Amino acid sequence: MSGYVCSRVFFNTGIRHLSSYFATSHVSPATLSKTCLFPSHARGISSRSGRSGQEGENALDFHLNRLQIDAVLCANEQSVRIPEFDGRGGPSPVLRFDSNQLAANTPLEDRRSSAGCLQARGMIFGVFDGHGGHACAQAVSERLLYYIAVAMMSESVLEDLEAAMETARPVPPILQWYKHRNDYNYRESAALYVNHLRVYWQELLASEEQGGGMSPVDAFSYAFQRLDTDLSLEAQVPLANDLMRSTAIQAAFAGCTACVAHVGPEGVHVANAGDCRAVLGVHEDDGSWNALPLTQDHNTTNQAELERVWSQHPVSERQTLIVDDRLLGVLMPLRAFGDVRFKWSRELQQSVLENGDSDLEALNLYQYAPPNYLTPPYLDATPEVTYHRLRPQDRFLIVASDGLWDEMSNEEAVRLVAEHLTGVHLQAPVSASQLNLGQMHQLLLRRRARATPSLDRNAATHLIRHALSTNEYGEMDQERLATMLALPSDLARMYRDDITVTVIYFNSNFSKTSHNK
């Protein structure tokens, strides 16, 4: 997140100079093996200048061939087709989904989650953009969907869960997860997470207001805030072992934004805290495609969000709350999980860091408070929740981290997925009299690039490929893509962000049935 925007200006104007630099830079094979995705090719590759032998071994060619590019782009892709009927007497609202991730950070700080609700109806999809490390995004990606699903369960189902726990019987499954083989879980903290989830549903039962379960709007808001509170408390209390405590402290001091969509019988509910984004692809009656955003970015580009933040603190802090488009001059998103440096008092931060038994240096933690830290908390994880009733013309939903939206607009993303879905390349009419010869040439180049058949079966991969390869003329630039993917880890973050994309395709039969009710 952030930190690489200025470098992109150089990249966009000097891609060939950058690739030439890599070809003549002296990088040891040992260093390359830590950063290159294909270390087996680290030795014996001649440089672009034609050197070979011993000299060529040090002057490495960072260009990837077509097969290597595809291997990098497809390493984390996932395509899942959902049964047409949900087992509860009706069609499933989701037909299938495509998902993919591409790292810029090492390790990847983004996370994603996809699951079907087994004790309620619908499916939940989440994208989580971590910052300050991956720990917070990891914890939230494992836990938030459970918190949401439990909040939507009826009182009778929660009672069944509690009875099973009390009698040590098998607990009815809550979610059907759709995991990629590269997805990771905090196994050492599983018992802690289950215990706190149980406390959560016990409190829902004790409220005597659960009835048939919360609405998705209420469930989202309650689950987001409750999980953020649990992350905070877990970092403050003694835990079973040092590893569990270290994990809890890392999750609390790191942060992540979250965008979560529930697709159910009522339609689509989206909860957003931060600058991930959800955009609906709408196929209009006239054949055109429109992009309908279901979220608003929670950063300084959103005036309403700025006013919300300013309203929560004294007028005397108005000049110091937002500095250089960042919260207290440090953080770009204005809502996030974790990030207790922006929530706890200075005294609490100092107490937790000094009195814990964890090796703070090994955890990459240090005592630091942002400038002008006067009236915390400055940050929360309260989501903005929107609802959209599905219509027959609503074809898909794109949920992605800001790594994608930094590279393309909502409209461009919808156009690319629509072309991928239909195989029809969308071209706007143009009047030749409005263009000179040079402009017409550039237009023809762009349209020729767009008419190239898709190289990817997965729509999320298709979006990521275009995000990294499209140049200033709208063309797919293979050299640009190869260089972007071959950047060593210490340079990649300067030119792009982690990218996570999930594309959810709606079941047209469900949309028609729902629309006719």
ZIWOCOR-V961459 format. One record per residue. N is the residue number from 1. RES is the residue in one small letter. PSI is psi as a letter, one per 20 degrees, with the letter a starting at -180 (* if undefined). OMEGA is omega in radians with two decimals (none if undefined). NEAR is the number of other C-alpha atoms within 8 Angstrom. Layout:
# ZIWOCOR-V961459
n->N res->RES psi->PSI omega->OMEGA near->NEAR
n->N res->RES psi->PSI omega->OMEGA near->NEAR
This chain:
# ZIWOCOR-V961459
n->1 res->m psi->p omega->3.12 near->9
n->2 res->s psi->a omega->2.99 near->6
n->3 res->g psi->i omega->-3.07 near->7
n->4 res->y psi->j omega->-3.00 near->11
n->5 res->v psi->g omega->-3.10 near->10
n->6 res->c psi->h omega->-3.12 near->7
n->7 res->s psi->h omega->-3.12 near->9
n->8 res->r psi->h omega->3.11 near->11
n->9 res->v psi->g omega->3.09 near->8
n->10 res->f psi->g omega->-3.07 near->9
n->11 res->f psi->g omega->-3.09 near->10
n->12 res->n psi->h omega->-3.10 near->9
n->13 res->t psi->i omega->-3.05 near->6
n->14 res->g psi->k omega->-3.07 near->8
n->15 res->i psi->g omega->-3.09 near->11
n->16 res->r psi->h omega->3.06 near->8
n->17 res->h psi->h omega->3.13 near->7
n->18 res->l psi->g omega->-3.13 near->9
n->19 res->s psi->h omega->3.10 near->11
n->20 res->s psi->h omega->3.09 near->9
n->21 res->y psi->g omega->3.12 near->8
n->22 res->f psi->h omega->-3.06 near->10
n->23 res->a psi->h omega->-3.09 near->13
n->24 res->t psi->j omega->3.11 near->12
n->25 res->s psi->q omega->3.13 near->9
n->26 res->h psi->o omega->-3.13 near->7
n->27 res->v psi->p omega->-3.11 near->9
n->28 res->s psi->q omega->3.09 near->7
n->29 res->p psi->h omega->3.13 near->9
n->30 res->a psi->g omega->3.11 near->6
n->31 res->t psi->g omega->-3.12 near->8
n->32 res->l psi->h omega->-3.09 near->12
n->33 res->s psi->h omega->3.12 near->11
n->34 res->k psi->i omega->-3.01 near->7
n->35 res->t psi->h omega->-3.07 near->8
n->36 res->c psi->p omega->-3.12 near->12
n->37 res->l psi->i omega->3.14 near->7
n->38 res->f psi->m omega->-3.08 near->7
n->39 res->p psi->h omega->3.13 near->9
n->40 res->s psi->i omega->3.12 near->5
n->41 res->h psi->j omega->-2.98 near->7
n->42 res->a psi->h omega->-3.07 near->13
n->43 res->r psi->q omega->3.01 near->8
n->44 res->g psi->j omega->3.13 near->10
n->45 res->i psi->p omega->-3.13 near->12
n->46 res->s psi->q omega->3.14 near->13
n->47 res->s psi->r omega->-3.14 near->13
n->48 res->r psi->h omega->-3.12 near->9
n->49 res->s psi->i omega->3.01 near->6
n->50 res->g psi->j omega->3.12 near->6
n->51 res->r psi->q omega->-3.12 near->10
n->52 res->s psi->a omega->3.12 near->11
n->53 res->g psi->b omega->-3.09 near->8
n->54 res->q psi->g omega->3.14 near->7
n->55 res->e psi->h omega->3.14 near->8
n->56 res->g psi->h omega->-3.14 near->13
n->57 res->e psi->h omega->-3.14 near->13
n->58 res->n psi->h omega->3.13 near->11
n->59 res->a psi->n omega->-2.95 near->15
n->60 res->l psi->q omega->3.07 near->17
n->61 res->d psi->o omega->-3.09 near->11
n->62 res->f psi->j omega->3.13 near->10
n->63 res->h psi->p omega->3.10 near->9
n->64 res->l psi->q omega->3.06 near->11
n->65 res->n psi->r omega->-3.05 near->7
n->66 res->r psi->g omega->-3.13 near->6
n->67 res->l psi->h omega->3.11 near->7
n->68 res->q psi->g omega->3.09 near->8
n->69 res->i psi->g omega->-3.13 near->11
n->70 res->d psi->h omega->3.13 near->8
n->71 res->a psi->g omega->3.11 near->8
n->72 res->v psi->g omega->-3.07 near->9
n->73 res->l psi->h omega->-3.03 near->12
n->74 res->c psi->i omega->-3.01 near->9
n->75 res->a psi->h omega->-3.07 near->6
n->76 res->n psi->j omega->-3.07 near->10
n->77 res->e psi->q omega->-3.09 near->14
n->78 res->q psi->p omega->3.07 near->9
n->79 res->s psi->p omega->-3.07 near->9
n->80 res->v psi->p omega->3.04 near->8
n->81 res->r psi->p omega->-3.06 near->7
n->82 res->i psi->p omega->3.06 near->8
n->83 res->p psi->q omega->-3.03 near->7
n->84 res->e psi->h omega->3.12 near->8
n->85 res->f psi->q omega->-2.98 near->9
n->86 res->d psi->j omega->3.13 near->10
n->87 res->g psi->j omega->3.14 near->5
n->88 res->r psi->k omega->3.04 near->6
n->89 res->g psi->j omega->-3.14 near->6
n->90 res->g psi->r omega->3.12 near->7
n->91 res->p psi->q omega->3.07 near->10
n->92 res->s psi->p omega->3.12 near->13
n->93 res->p psi->i omega->-3.12 near->12
n->94 res->v psi->p omega->3.11 near->12
n->95 res->l psi->g omega->-3.14 near->13
n->96 res->r psi->r omega->3.02 near->11
n->97 res->f psi->q omega->3.04 near->12
n->98 res->d psi->q omega->3.14 near->14
n->99 res->s psi->q omega->3.09 near->15
n->100 res->n psi->q omega->3.09 near->13
n->101 res->q psi->q omega->3.03 near->11
n->102 res->l psi->p omega->-3.07 near->11
n->103 res->a psi->q omega->2.83 near->12
n->104 res->a psi->g omega->3.05 near->12
n->105 res->n psi->q omega->3.03 near->11
n->106 res->t psi->o omega->0.00 near->7
n->107 res->p psi->r omega->3.07 near->6
n->108 res->l psi->p omega->-3.13 near->11
n->109 res->e psi->i omega->3.05 near->15
n->110 res->d psi->q omega->2.98 near->16
n->111 res->r psi->r omega->3.12 near->13
n->112 res->r psi->q omega->3.11 near->10
n->113 res->s psi->q omega->3.07 near->14
n->114 res->s psi->p omega->-3.10 near->11
n->115 res->a psi->q omega->3.01 near->12
n->116 res->g psi->q omega->3.11 near->11
n->117 res->c psi->p omega->-3.10 near->13
n->118 res->l psi->h omega->3.13 near->9
n->119 res->q psi->j omega->3.03 near->10
n->120 res->a psi->a omega->-3.10 near->8
n->121 res->r psi->q omega->3.05 near->11
n->122 res->g psi->r omega->3.10 near->12
n->123 res->m psi->q omega->-3.13 near->12
n->124 res->i psi->p omega->3.12 near->14
n->125 res->f psi->p omega->-3.14 near->12
n->126 res->g psi->q omega->2.99 near->14
n->127 res->v psi->p omega->-3.02 near->19
n->128 res->f psi->p omega->-3.07 near->16
n->129 res->d psi->o omega->-3.10 near->15
n->130 res->g psi->q omega->2.99 near->17
n->131 res->h psi->q omega->-3.03 near->10
n->132 res->g psi->k omega->-3.08 near->7
n->133 res->g psi->r omega->-3.07 near->9
n->134 res->h psi->i omega->-2.92 near->14
n->135 res->a psi->g omega->-3.11 near->13
n->136 res->c psi->g omega->3.13 near->17
n->137 res->a psi->h omega->3.12 near->17
n->138 res->q psi->g omega->-3.12 near->12
n->139 res->a psi->g omega->-3.11 near->10
n->140 res->v psi->h omega->-3.13 near->11
n->141 res->s psi->h omega->3.12 near->14
n->142 res->e psi->h omega->-2.89 near->10
n->143 res->r psi->h omega->-2.97 near->10
n->144 res->l psi->g omega->-3.12 near->11
n->145 res->l psi->h omega->3.04 near->12
n->146 res->y psi->g omega->-3.12 near->11
n->147 res->y psi->h omega->3.13 near->13
n->148 res->i psi->g omega->-3.10 near->13
n->149 res->a psi->g omega->3.14 near->14
n->150 res->v psi->g omega->3.14 near->10
n->151 res->a psi->h omega->-3.14 near->13
n->152 res->m psi->i omega->-3.11 near->13
n->153 res->m psi->q omega->3.09 near->13
n->154 res->s psi->r omega->3.12 near->11
n->155 res->e psi->h omega->-3.12 near->11
n->156 res->s psi->h omega->3.12 near->6
n->157 res->v psi->g omega->3.09 near->9
n->158 res->l psi->h omega->3.09 near->12
n->159 res->e psi->h omega->3.08 near->9
n->160 res->d psi->g omega->3.09 near->9
n->161 res->l psi->g omega->-3.10 near->10
n->162 res->e psi->g omega->3.12 near->10
n->163 res->a psi->h omega->3.12 near->8
n->164 res->a psi->g omega->3.11 near->12
n->165 res->m psi->g omega->-3.10 near->10
n->166 res->e psi->h omega->-3.07 near->7
n->167 res->t psi->j omega->3.12 near->6
n->168 res->a psi->k omega->3.04 near->6
n->169 res->r psi->r omega->3.09 near->7
n->170 res->p psi->p omega->-3.13 near->6
n->171 res->v psi->p omega->3.10 near->7
n->172 res->p psi->p omega->-3.12 near->7
n->173 res->p psi->q omega->-3.09 near->7
n->174 res->i psi->g omega->-3.06 near->10
n->175 res->l psi->q omega->2.92 near->11
n->176 res->q psi->o omega->-3.06 near->9
n->177 res->w psi->q omega->3.00 near->8
n->178 res->y psi->n omega->-3.03 near->8
n->179 res->k psi->q omega->2.96 near->7
n->180 res->h psi->q omega->-3.08 near->8
n->181 res->r psi->h omega->3.13 near->4
n->182 res->n psi->i omega->3.12 near->5
n->183 res->d psi->q omega->-3.03 near->6
n->184 res->y psi->q omega->3.07 near->4
n->185 res->n psi->q omega->3.03 near->6
n->186 res->y psi->n omega->-3.07 near->8
n->187 res->r psi->h omega->-3.10 near->5
n->188 res->e psi->i omega->-3.13 near->7
n->189 res->s psi->j omega->-3.05 near->9
n->190 res->a psi->g omega->-3.12 near->8
n->191 res->a psi->g omega->3.10 near->7
n->192 res->l psi->g omega->-3.11 near->7
n->193 res->y psi->g omega->3.12 near->9
n->194 res->v psi->g omega->-3.14 near->8
n->195 res->n psi->g omega->-3.13 near->8
n->196 res->h psi->h omega->3.02 near->9
n->197 res->l psi->h omega->3.11 near->10
n->198 res->r psi->g omega->3.08 near->9
n->199 res->v psi->h omega->3.13 near->8
n->200 res->y psi->g omega->-3.12 near->9
n->201 res->w psi->h omega->3.05 near->11
n->202 res->q psi->h omega->3.12 near->9
n->203 res->e psi->h omega->3.07 near->8
n->204 res->l psi->g omega->3.10 near->11
n->205 res->l psi->h omega->-3.10 near->12
n->206 res->a psi->h omega->-3.12 near->6
n->207 res->s psi->h omega->-3.14 near->7
n->208 res->e psi->k omega->3.14 near->7
n->209 res->e psi->j omega->-3.05 near->6
n->210 res->q psi->g omega->3.09 near->11
n->211 res->g psi->c omega->-3.14 near->7
n->212 res->g psi->j omega->-3.13 near->8
n->213 res->g psi->q omega->3.13 near->10
n->214 res->m psi->q omega->2.97 near->12
n->215 res->s psi->q omega->3.11 near->7
n->216 res->p psi->h omega->-3.14 near->10
n->217 res->v psi->g omega->-3.13 near->11
n->218 res->d psi->h omega->-3.12 near->8
n->219 res->a psi->g omega->3.11 near->13
n->220 res->f psi->g omega->-3.07 near->12
n->221 res->s psi->g omega->-3.10 near->13
n->222 res->y psi->g omega->-3.09 near->9
n->223 res->a psi->g omega->3.13 near->12
n->224 res->f psi->g omega->-3.07 near->14
n->225 res->q psi->h omega->-3.11 near->11
n->226 res->r psi->g omega->3.12 near->8
n->227 res->l psi->g omega->3.12 near->12
n->228 res->d psi->h omega->3.07 near->11
n->229 res->t psi->g omega->3.13 near->8
n->230 res->d psi->g omega->3.10 near->9
n->231 res->l psi->g omega->3.14 near->12
n->232 res->s psi->g omega->-3.10 near->11
n->233 res->l psi->h omega->-3.11 near->8
n->234 res->e psi->h omega->3.11 near->11
n->235 res->a psi->i omega->-3.06 near->11
n->236 res->q psi->i omega->-2.98 near->7
n->237 res->v psi->q omega->3.06 near->6
n->238 res->p psi->q omega->3.12 near->5
n->239 res->l psi->r omega->-2.94 near->8
n->240 res->a psi->h omega->-3.11 near->6
n->241 res->n psi->r omega->-3.07 near->6
n->242 res->d psi->h omega->-3.13 near->9
n->243 res->l psi->g omega->3.12 near->7
n->244 res->m psi->g omega->-3.14 near->11
n->245 res->r psi->g omega->3.12 near->14
n->246 res->s psi->g omega->3.12 near->10
n->247 res->t psi->g omega->-3.12 near->10
n->248 res->a psi->g omega->-3.14 near->11
n->249 res->i psi->g omega->3.11 near->10
n->250 res->q psi->g omega->-3.13 near->12
n->251 res->a psi->h omega->-3.11 near->16
n->252 res->a psi->h omega->-3.08 near->14
n->253 res->f psi->h omega->2.95 near->13
n->254 res->a psi->a omega->3.12 near->16
n->255 res->g psi->r omega->3.01 near->17
n->256 res->c psi->q omega->2.97 near->14
n->257 res->t psi->r omega->-3.06 near->17
n->258 res->a psi->p omega->2.99 near->16
n->259 res->c psi->o omega->-3.04 near->17
n->260 res->v psi->p omega->3.13 near->11
n->261 res->a psi->p omega->3.00 near->11
n->262 res->h psi->p omega->3.11 near->12
n->263 res->v psi->o omega->-3.06 near->13
n->264 res->g psi->a omega->-3.10 near->10
n->265 res->p psi->h omega->-3.10 near->8
n->266 res->e psi->i omega->-3.07 near->7
n->267 res->g psi->b omega->-3.10 near->10
n->268 res->v psi->p omega->2.97 near->12
n->269 res->h psi->p omega->3.14 near->13
n->270 res->v psi->p omega->3.06 near->14
n->271 res->a psi->p omega->-3.09 near->15
n->272 res->n psi->p omega->3.01 near->16
n->273 res->a psi->o omega->-3.12 near->15
n->274 res->g psi->b omega->-3.01 near->14
n->275 res->d psi->j omega->2.83 near->14
n->276 res->c psi->r omega->-3.01 near->17
n->277 res->r psi->q omega->3.04 near->17
n->278 res->a psi->p omega->-3.08 near->13
n->279 res->v psi->p omega->-3.12 near->14
n->280 res->l psi->p omega->3.04 near->14
n->281 res->g psi->o omega->-3.03 near->15
n->282 res->v psi->p omega->3.13 near->12
n->283 res->h psi->o omega->-3.05 near->11
n->284 res->e psi->r omega->-3.10 near->9
n->285 res->d psi->h omega->-3.12 near->6
n->286 res->d psi->j omega->3.11 near->4
n->287 res->g psi->i omega->3.14 near->6
n->288 res->s psi->r omega->3.11 near->7
n->289 res->w psi->p omega->3.10 near->11
n->290 res->n psi->q omega->3.07 near->10
n->291 res->a psi->p omega->3.14 near->11
n->292 res->l psi->o omega->-3.14 near->8
n->293 res->p psi->p omega->3.09 near->10
n->294 res->l psi->j omega->3.10 near->12
n->295 res->t psi->r omega->2.98 near->12
n->296 res->q psi->p omega->3.11 near->9
n->297 res->d psi->p omega->3.10 near->10
n->298 res->h psi->m omega->3.07 near->13
n->299 res->n psi->a omega->-3.00 near->14
n->300 res->t psi->i omega->3.03 near->12
n->301 res->t psi->i omega->-3.09 near->6
n->302 res->n psi->o omega->-3.06 near->10
n->303 res->q psi->h omega->3.13 near->7
n->304 res->a psi->h omega->3.12 near->6
n->305 res->e psi->h omega->3.06 near->11
n->306 res->l psi->g omega->3.13 near->10
n->307 res->e psi->h omega->3.11 near->8
n->308 res->r psi->g omega->-3.13 near->8
n->309 res->v psi->g omega->3.14 near->10
n->310 res->w psi->h omega->-3.08 near->11
n->311 res->s psi->i omega->-3.08 near->7
n->312 res->q psi->j omega->-3.09 near->6
n->313 res->h psi->r omega->-3.10 near->9
n->314 res->p psi->q omega->3.12 near->8
n->315 res->v psi->h omega->-3.13 near->6
n->316 res->s psi->i omega->-3.14 near->5
n->317 res->e psi->j omega->-3.03 near->8
n->318 res->r psi->h omega->-3.10 near->10
n->319 res->q psi->i omega->-3.07 near->7
n->320 res->t psi->i omega->-3.13 near->9
n->321 res->l psi->g omega->3.14 near->11
n->322 res->i psi->o omega->3.13 near->11
n->323 res->v psi->p omega->-3.11 near->11
n->324 res->d psi->l omega->3.09 near->5
n->325 res->d psi->k omega->3.11 near->9
n->326 res->r psi->q omega->3.09 near->13
n->327 res->l psi->o omega->-3.07 near->12
n->328 res->l psi->k omega->3.12 near->13
n->329 res->g psi->j omega->-3.01 near->13
n->330 res->v psi->g omega->-2.91 near->8
n->331 res->l psi->p omega->-3.12 near->8
n->332 res->m psi->g omega->3.11 near->10
n->333 res->p psi->q omega->-3.12 near->13
n->334 res->l psi->j omega->2.97 near->14
n->335 res->r psi->q omega->-3.13 near->13
n->336 res->a psi->q omega->2.94 near->15
n->337 res->f psi->q omega->3.08 near->13
n->338 res->g psi->c omega->3.10 near->14
n->339 res->d psi->l omega->-3.07 near->13
n->340 res->v psi->i omega->3.04 near->11
n->341 res->r psi->h omega->3.12 near->10
n->342 res->f psi->j omega->-3.06 near->11
n->343 res->k psi->g omega->-3.11 near->11
n->344 res->w psi->q omega->2.99 near->10
n->345 res->s psi->q omega->3.08 near->8
n->346 res->r psi->h omega->-3.08 near->7
n->347 res->e psi->g omega->-3.14 near->6
n->348 res->l psi->g omega->3.10 near->8
n->349 res->q psi->g omega->-3.13 near->12
n->350 res->q psi->g omega->-3.12 near->9
n->351 res->s psi->g omega->-3.10 near->8
n->352 res->v psi->g omega->-3.09 near->10
n->353 res->l psi->h omega->-3.09 near->10
n->354 res->e psi->h omega->-3.03 near->6
n->355 res->n psi->i omega->3.10 near->6
n->356 res->g psi->r omega->-3.13 near->6
n->357 res->d psi->j omega->-3.06 near->5
n->358 res->s psi->q omega->3.05 near->8
n->359 res->d psi->n omega->-3.03 near->6
n->360 res->l psi->h omega->3.13 near->9
n->361 res->e psi->g omega->3.11 near->7
n->362 res->a psi->h omega->3.13 near->6
n->363 res->l psi->i omega->-3.11 near->9
n->364 res->n psi->k omega->3.10 near->6
n->365 res->l psi->q omega->-3.13 near->9
n->366 res->y psi->q omega->-3.14 near->7
n->367 res->q psi->o omega->-3.10 near->7
n->368 res->y psi->p omega->3.01 near->5
n->369 res->a psi->p omega->3.14 near->8
n->370 res->p psi->q omega->3.08 near->10
n->371 res->p psi->q omega->3.07 near->6
n->372 res->n psi->l omega->-3.13 near->7
n->373 res->y psi->n omega->-2.94 near->8
n->374 res->l psi->g omega->-3.03 near->4
n->375 res->t psi->m omega->3.11 near->6
n->376 res->p psi->q omega->0.08 near->9
n->377 res->p psi->q omega->3.09 near->9
n->378 res->y psi->i omega->-2.98 near->8
n->379 res->l psi->q omega->3.00 near->10
n->380 res->d psi->r omega->-3.10 near->11
n->381 res->a psi->j omega->3.11 near->11
n->382 res->t psi->p omega->-3.08 near->9
n->383 res->p psi->q omega->2.92 near->11
n->384 res->e psi->o omega->-3.01 near->9
n->385 res->v psi->p omega->3.09 near->11
n->386 res->t psi->q omega->3.13 near->10
n->387 res->y psi->p omega->3.08 near->10
n->388 res->h psi->p omega->3.07 near->8
n->389 res->r psi->p omega->-3.09 near->7
n->390 res->l psi->p omega->3.09 near->11
n->391 res->r psi->r omega->3.13 near->9
n->392 res->p psi->h omega->-3.11 near->9
n->393 res->q psi->i omega->3.10 near->8
n->394 res->d psi->o omega->-2.97 near->12
n->395 res->r psi->h omega->-3.10 near->12
n->396 res->f psi->r omega->3.10 near->11
n->397 res->l psi->p omega->3.07 near->11
n->398 res->i psi->p omega->3.03 near->14
n->399 res->v psi->p omega->-3.03 near->14
n->400 res->a psi->q omega->3.04 near->16
n->401 res->s psi->r omega->-3.05 near->17
n->402 res->d psi->i omega->3.05 near->13
n->403 res->g psi->h omega->3.06 near->13
n->404 res->l psi->g omega->-3.03 near->14
n->405 res->w psi->i omega->3.00 near->11
n->406 res->d psi->h omega->-3.04 near->7
n->407 res->e psi->i omega->-3.13 near->8
n->408 res->m psi->q omega->3.14 near->9
n->409 res->s psi->r omega->3.05 near->8
n->410 res->n psi->g omega->-3.08 near->10
n->411 res->e psi->g omega->3.13 near->8
n->412 res->e psi->g omega->3.13 near->8
n->413 res->a psi->g omega->3.13 near->10
n->414 res->v psi->g omega->3.12 near->15
n->415 res->r psi->g omega->-3.11 near->10
n->416 res->l psi->g omega->3.13 near->10
n->417 res->v psi->h omega->3.12 near->11
n->418 res->a psi->g omega->3.10 near->12
n->419 res->e psi->h omega->3.12 near->11
n->420 res->h psi->h omega->-3.12 near->11
n->421 res->l psi->g omega->-2.99 near->7
n->422 res->t psi->h omega->-3.04 near->6
n->423 res->g psi->j omega->3.13 near->8
n->424 res->v psi->p omega->-3.11 near->7
n->425 res->h psi->p omega->-2.97 near->7
n->426 res->l psi->p omega->-3.12 near->6
n->427 res->q psi->p omega->3.11 near->5
n->428 res->a psi->q omega->3.11 near->4
n->429 res->p psi->q omega->-3.13 near->4
n->430 res->v psi->q omega->3.09 near->5
n->431 res->s psi->p omega->-3.11 near->6
n->432 res->a psi->h omega->-3.10 near->7
n->433 res->s psi->i omega->-3.11 near->5
n->434 res->q psi->i omega->-3.04 near->6
n->435 res->l psi->q omega->2.97 near->9
n->436 res->n psi->r omega->-3.03 near->8
n->437 res->l psi->g omega->-3.14 near->6
n->438 res->g psi->g omega->3.12 near->7
n->439 res->q psi->h omega->3.11 near->8
n->440 res->m psi->h omega->3.11 near->10
n->441 res->h psi->g omega->3.14 near->8
n->442 res->q psi->h omega->3.11 near->9
n->443 res->l psi->g omega->3.13 near->8
n->444 res->l psi->h omega->3.09 near->8
n->445 res->l psi->g omega->-3.13 near->10
n->446 res->r psi->g omega->-3.11 near->11
n->447 res->r psi->h omega->3.08 near->9
n->448 res->r psi->h omega->3.11 near->8
n->449 res->a psi->g omega->-3.13 near->10
n->450 res->r psi->h omega->-3.09 near->8
n->451 res->a psi->i omega->3.11 near->7
n->452 res->t psi->p omega->-3.14 near->6
n->453 res->p psi->q omega->-3.13 near->5
n->454 res->s psi->p omega->3.12 near->7
n->455 res->l psi->i omega->-3.00 near->5
n->456 res->d psi->p omega->3.01 near->7
n->457 res->r psi->h omega->-3.08 near->7
n->458 res->n psi->p omega->-3.07 near->11
n->459 res->a psi->h omega->3.11 near->13
n->460 res->a psi->g omega->3.07 near->13
n->461 res->t psi->g omega->3.10 near->14
n->462 res->h psi->g omega->3.12 near->15
n->463 res->l psi->g omega->-3.11 near->12
n->464 res->i psi->g omega->3.11 near->13
n->465 res->r psi->g omega->-3.14 near->10
n->466 res->h psi->h omega->3.14 near->9
n->467 res->a psi->h omega->-3.06 near->10
n->468 res->l psi->i omega->-3.01 near->10
n->469 res->s psi->i omega->-3.07 near->12
n->470 res->t psi->p omega->-3.12 near->11
n->471 res->n psi->a omega->-3.05 near->10
n->472 res->e psi->i omega->3.10 near->6
n->473 res->y psi->j omega->-3.13 near->8
n->474 res->g psi->j omega->3.14 near->8
n->475 res->e psi->q omega->2.96 near->12
n->476 res->m psi->o omega->-3.08 near->9
n->477 res->d psi->o omega->-3.07 near->9
n->478 res->q psi->h omega->3.14 near->7
n->479 res->e psi->g omega->3.09 near->8
n->480 res->r psi->g omega->-3.13 near->12
n->481 res->l psi->g omega->-3.13 near->11
n->482 res->a psi->g omega->-3.13 near->12
n->483 res->t psi->g omega->3.13 near->13
n->484 res->m psi->h omega->-3.10 near->10
n->485 res->l psi->h omega->-3.10 near->9
n->486 res->a psi->i omega->3.13 near->11
n->487 res->l psi->p omega->3.03 near->10
n->488 res->p psi->q omega->-3.02 near->9
n->489 res->s psi->h omega->-3.11 near->11
n->490 res->d psi->i omega->3.09 near->6
n->491 res->l psi->h omega->-3.03 near->8
n->492 res->a psi->g omega->-3.07 near->13
n->493 res->r psi->i omega->3.11 near->12
n->494 res->m psi->h omega->-3.00 near->11
n->495 res->y psi->i omega->3.11 near->12
n->496 res->r psi->r omega->3.14 near->11
n->497 res->d psi->r omega->2.90 near->14
n->498 res->d psi->q omega->3.12 near->15
n->499 res->i psi->p omega->3.03 near->15
n->500 res->t psi->p omega->-3.09 near->16
n->501 res->v psi->p omega->2.94 near->15
n->502 res->t psi->p omega->3.11 near->14
n->503 res->v psi->o omega->-3.07 near->13
n->504 res->i psi->p omega->3.14 near->12
n->505 res->y psi->p omega->-3.10 near->11
n->506 res->f psi->q omega->3.08 near->13
n->507 res->n psi->o omega->-3.08 near->12
n->508 res->s psi->h omega->3.11 near->8
n->509 res->n psi->h omega->3.10 near->7
n->510 res->f psi->g omega->-3.11 near->11
n->511 res->s psi->g omega->-3.14 near->14
n->512 res->k psi->g omega->3.13 near->10
n->513 res->t psi->g omega->-3.13 near->8
n->514 res->s psi->h omega->-3.10 near->10
n->515 res->h psi->h omega->-3.09 near->9
n->516 res->n psi->i omega->-3.12 near->5
n->517 res->k psi->* omega->none near->4
